[in-house]
């Protein structure tokens, strides 16, 4: 599979605002990660929703980037919150990251 796209993966650290609420500060975890970005079709989005998962994008990689659902992806002008991460065949060769588009400042849903 050709990997024509690149993404940046960011991880939050939290400080407290003046009322004690959490405020994320994003730091780059990995930059220029090669991948294949696939927007999901309406049918697939519905199938994921039936399993209580919200997935608009899937990113396929050949590198284990060890992301968590607290991390986010920057893809072009889009900010993608990670909703899932898996080893495609259980062999450590292909990985998939599922995600949903979010506002850049939107809090992580952990």
Helices and strands as residue ranges (DSSP letters): E 5-16, E 22-39, H 42-50, E 57-61, E 72-75, E 78-87, E 95-102
